[in-house]
Amino acid sequence: MAEMRGAMQAAVEQGADMVELRLDTILAPFNASHDLPSLLRLSPLPAMVSFRPRWAGGLYDGDEHQRLQALWLAAELGARYVDVEFEVAPNFLANLKKRICKIMVSYHSCNKSLTAEELGDLAAKMQNMGADVIKFVSAAEKITDVAPMFRLHSLSNIPSILLATGERGQISQLLSPKYGGFLTMGSLDSCQELFPSQPTLSRLTKVFQTFHVNENTKVFGLISCPVSHSIGPIIHNAAFAEVNYNGIYVPFLVDDLSEFFKVYNGFNFSGFSIGIPYKADALKFCDEVDVSSQAIGAVNTIVRRKCDGKLIGYNTDCEAAISAIEDGLAEQQNTKTNVLQDKLFVLIGSGGAGKAIAFGAKQRGARVVVTDYFYERAEELANAVGGKALRLDMLDDFCPESGMILANACPVGMHPNVDRSPIKKKALKHYSLVFDAIYNPATTKLLREAAECGAAVVGGLEMFIRQATAQFELFTGNHAPEKQMRQLISSLHKH
């Protein structure tokens, strides 16, 4: 009880408008007639009371009548909302003595997603029962499972709350205000063990700033798999706020790119960053692609054009990576002209980022060598840029000359596998500069060992900030607040 009272105060401090009192989470003996009046009286915010049984995803497995008695008491004591499960709502409402609060009828599908037909049928039944608010909680097996929830928000005649669990369902919370959701729910940091799939209140308010989201908010996001490593949401949402732009940038954990674009095409999302492993595949979902992206064969940015709604593809990776490498070389060599001309440029990885770097290096006059876990892919990219392919198992002994440039564009060494490197340390002594496109961690094992061998190093954070500022300008049509974005990235790196 004391812990719950402390949590209520923490919710106030973090900016909540209302608290949900989950009575089933009180593990000590709970006496409703004695404890509930105290909880409601001491609550600093309007309270929603729920008492979730195990069969609906909660923790309570005691007497059912006692559970309902506690909820009846909460209604009589003046809780703002009482949340009762769909299966028992008719009995609960029939025996409710005083209806001085609002009744929320909820349906919990903990192990599977709900179709549009199921959602519509259940919503109609809930409304006919006399619900003041309807609530659905279901598993999100795919990110496209959330789309019917967004549609139901606009079709429902009464306030609705629709939550999809898991990382793929997180957008149901982040975009709820955009599509007319009654409220957005976030857990306290101290409650993450109980609600691991729910975004925290601090993340909702500080990173995504959902209290500013409305029907006119433009939606952007990162399409990737995985996606949780990205600092993109932190950077782009802060940049939107800095220039007072009504936009939100969210993580899209996508398993099937074709299905994602097919299902969400009608939602008119305003733009996307494209991450691993979709930069090449995303080309076919663009209506038009700029010249450099067409040559590279990969996009990392897609923007919906305002005048006709077409999706236009761009690649901001190329210039971001190459300019970062050039600046690193210029500082090392104390010169700014043609620093890559005739340099032997060894590239690890032939995916979307690798293609962008290879084409950029070729444009600057470098001699490109490509290696990859799949030699055929390396050979294809090498041929496209007039370079040579190298088998990955030969990389550690590759040394036709000294002072080479090494660029890593493969995910080896990315969080959480931070103890890995794509090349042995002894081989790094042959390179004058080593670049790693990975930015999480900021200093990879590859960069750390390269520095120990005397090479100049350039990390993925520098590439990230350069491509992010270019993306921001494509997204918004405004100048990016580069100074503030760099300061934020620097503070994240320190922590």
TAVEN-V57591 format. One record per residue. OMEGA is omega in degrees with one decimal (none if undefined). Layout:
# TAVEN-V57591
omega:OMEGA
omega:OMEGA
This chain:
# TAVEN-V57591
omega:179.7
omega:179.1
omega:179.6
omega:177.1
omega:177.1
omega:179.0
omega:178.0
omega:178.9
omega:177.9
omega:178.8
omega:177.1
omega:-176.3
omega:-178.6
omega:172.0
omega:179.0
omega:174.5
omega:-177.2
omega:176.7
omega:171.8
omega:177.7
omega:179.2
omega:-175.3
omega:-179.5
omega:179.4
omega:177.0
omega:-171.3
omega:176.7
omega:177.6
omega:-176.0
omega:178.1
omega:-172.4
omega:-175.5
omega:-179.7
omega:-171.0
omega:-175.1
omega:176.6
omega:179.7
omega:-179.8
omega:-177.6
omega:-179.6
omega:-176.2
omega:-178.2
omega:-179.0
omega:-179.0
omega:172.1
omega:-172.4
omega:167.4
omega:-177.6
omega:174.5
omega:-177.8
omega:-165.6
omega:176.3
omega:-178.6
omega:-177.8
omega:176.3
omega:176.7
omega:-179.3
omega:-175.9
omega:-175.0
omega:176.4
omega:179.6
omega:-176.7
omega:-175.7
omega:-178.8
omega:177.5
omega:178.1
omega:-179.4
omega:177.8
omega:178.9
omega:179.8
omega:174.6
omega:179.6
omega:178.9
omega:178.9
omega:-178.5
omega:-176.6
omega:174.8
omega:171.0
omega:-179.2
omega:177.4
omega:169.7
omega:-176.7
omega:-179.2
omega:-175.1
omega:-178.9
omega:-174.0
omega:-177.2
omega:-175.9
omega:179.4
omega:178.8
omega:-179.0
omega:-177.5
omega:-179.2
omega:-176.6
omega:178.5
omega:-174.6
omega:-179.1
omega:179.5
omega:178.3
omega:177.6
omega:175.1
omega:-179.6
omega:176.9
omega:177.2
omega:-173.5
omega:176.8
omega:-174.4
omega:176.0
omega:-167.7
omega:-172.0
omega:179.5
omega:177.9
omega:179.2
omega:178.4
omega:177.9
omega:179.8
omega:179.5
omega:179.3
omega:-179.1
omega:179.8
omega:-180.0
omega:179.9
omega:178.6
omega:179.5
omega:179.0
omega:179.9
omega:179.1
omega:177.4
omega:-176.7
omega:179.0
omega:173.0
omega:178.3
omega:174.6
omega:-176.0
omega:176.3
omega:172.2
omega:-179.2
omega:178.1
omega:174.5
omega:177.8
omega:178.0
omega:-179.9
omega:179.1
omega:176.7
omega:-177.0
omega:-175.4
omega:178.3
omega:177.8
omega:178.2
omega:-178.8
omega:-179.3
omega:177.7
omega:-175.5
omega:-177.9
omega:-174.5
omega:178.6
omega:178.5
omega:-178.6
omega:-176.3
omega:175.0
omega:-178.6
omega:-175.7
omega:173.7
omega:-173.6
omega:178.6
omega:-176.9
omega:179.9
omega:-179.1
omega:-174.0
omega:-179.2
omega:177.3
omega:177.2
omega:-173.4
omega:-176.8
omega:-179.6
omega:-179.7
omega:179.9
omega:-173.4
omega:172.8
omega:176.8
omega:-176.5
omega:178.6
omega:175.4
omega:-175.4
omega:176.2
omega:178.8
omega:172.4
omega:178.7
omega:-177.6
omega:-177.0
omega:-175.5
omega:178.6
omega:179.2
omega:-175.3
omega:-172.1
omega:-176.3
omega:-176.2
omega:177.2
omega:-179.8
omega:177.4
omega:-179.0
omega:178.6
omega:178.0
omega:-174.7
omega:-173.9
omega:-177.6
omega:-173.4
omega:176.5
omega:-174.2
omega:178.9
omega:176.7
omega:-174.8
omega:177.1
omega:-174.3
omega:-179.3
omega:-178.8
omega:177.5
omega:-175.0
omega:173.5
omega:177.0
omega:178.8
omega:173.3
omega:-175.9
omega:173.0
omega:10.8
omega:-178.4
omega:-172.2
omega:-178.4
omega:-169.1
omega:172.2
omega:-179.8
omega:178.8
omega:179.9
omega:-175.1
omega:-174.5
omega:179.5
omega:176.6
omega:179.0
omega:175.3
omega:-179.1
omega:-177.0
omega:-178.1
omega:177.5
omega:179.5
omega:-176.6
omega:179.8
omega:174.1
omega:-178.0
omega:-171.6
omega:175.3
omega:174.6
omega:176.5
omega:-170.1
omega:176.8
omega:-177.8
omega:-173.8
omega:-178.7
omega:-179.8
omega:-179.9
omega:-178.4
omega:178.9
omega:-175.7
omega:-173.5
omega:-179.0
omega:-177.8
omega:-178.5
omega:176.0
omega:171.9
omega:-169.6
omega:-179.3
omega:-177.3
omega:159.4
omega:-179.4
omega:-178.5
omega:-179.9
omega:-3.6
omega:-164.1
omega:-170.9
omega:177.6
omega:-177.6
omega:-176.6
omega:179.8
omega:-173.6
omega:177.7
omega:176.8
omega:174.0
omega:176.4
omega:179.5
omega:-179.9
omega:-170.2
omega:-176.9
omega:178.9
omega:178.3
omega:179.6
omega:-179.8
omega:-177.3
omega:179.9
omega:173.9
omega:172.4
omega:-179.1
omega:174.0
omega:-178.8
omega:175.8
omega:-178.0
omega:-172.7
omega:-170.6
omega:-176.7
omega:177.1
omega:-178.7
omega:178.9
omega:-175.6
omega:-176.6
omega:179.1
omega:173.6
omega:177.6
omega:178.7
omega:-172.0
omega:-177.3
omega:-179.4
omega:-177.4
omega:-175.0
omega:179.1
omega:177.0
omega:178.1
omega:179.6
omega:-179.7
omega:176.8
omega:177.7
omega:-179.2
omega:178.5
omega:-179.1
omega:-173.9
omega:179.6
omega:176.6
omega:-176.9
omega:-174.1
omega:173.0
omega:-174.1
omega:179.1
omega:-178.0
omega:177.2
omega:176.1
omega:174.0
omega:-170.2
omega:-177.6
omega:-176.6
omega:174.5
omega:178.5
omega:-178.0
omega:175.0
omega:-176.4
omega:179.5
omega:179.0
omega:178.4
omega:-179.7
omega:-178.6
omega:-179.6
omega:179.7
omega:178.3
omega:179.2
omega:178.4
omega:179.8
omega:-179.2
omega:175.0
omega:179.1
omega:172.8
omega:-168.1
omega:171.9
omega:-175.5
omega:173.6
omega:-175.7
omega:175.8
omega:176.3
omega:-173.3
omega:-178.9
omega:178.0
omega:178.3
omega:-179.0
omega:179.8
omega:179.8
omega:179.2
omega:178.3
omega:-178.1
omega:-178.8
omega:179.0
omega:-179.0
omega:180.0
omega:176.8
omega:-179.5
omega:176.3
omega:-174.2
omega:-178.8
omega:177.5
omega:-172.9
omega:-175.6
omega:-179.0
omega:-177.2
omega:-179.4
omega:178.4
omega:178.5
omega:178.4
omega:176.5
omega:-179.5
omega:174.6
omega:176.3
omega:177.0
omega:177.4
omega:176.8
omega:174.3
omega:-173.6
omega:-179.1
omega:-177.8
omega:-180.0
omega:176.2
omega:10.2
omega:-176.1
omega:-170.5
omega:-178.1
omega:-177.7
omega:176.3
omega:-177.9
omega:-176.8
omega:-179.9
omega:-175.7
omega:-175.6
omega:-178.0
omega:-174.2
omega:-179.2
omega:-178.1
omega:-174.4
omega:177.0
omega:177.0
omega:177.1
omega:179.3
omega:176.0
omega:-179.0
omega:178.5
omega:176.9
omega:175.0
omega:12.5
omega:-179.5
omega:176.5
omega:-178.8
omega:175.9
omega:178.1
omega:-178.6
omega:-179.4
omega:-178.4
omega:177.4
omega:178.4
omega:179.1
omega:178.5
omega:175.5
omega:-180.0
omega:168.1
omega:-177.2
omega:175.6
omega:-176.0
omega:-178.5
omega:179.0
omega:179.6
omega:174.6
omega:-177.8
omega:-176.5
omega:-180.0
omega:179.0
omega:-179.9
omega:178.5
omega:176.9
omega:177.3
omega:-178.9
omega:-178.6
omega:174.8
omega:179.7
omega:-166.3
omega:-172.6
omega:179.7
omega:172.1
omega:179.5
omega:175.3
omega:-170.7
omega:-178.9
omega:-179.1
omega:178.9
omega:177.8
omega:179.6
omega:179.6
omega:178.3
omega:178.1
omega:179.3
omega:177.3
omega:-179.8
omega:-179.9
omega:-178.8
omega:none
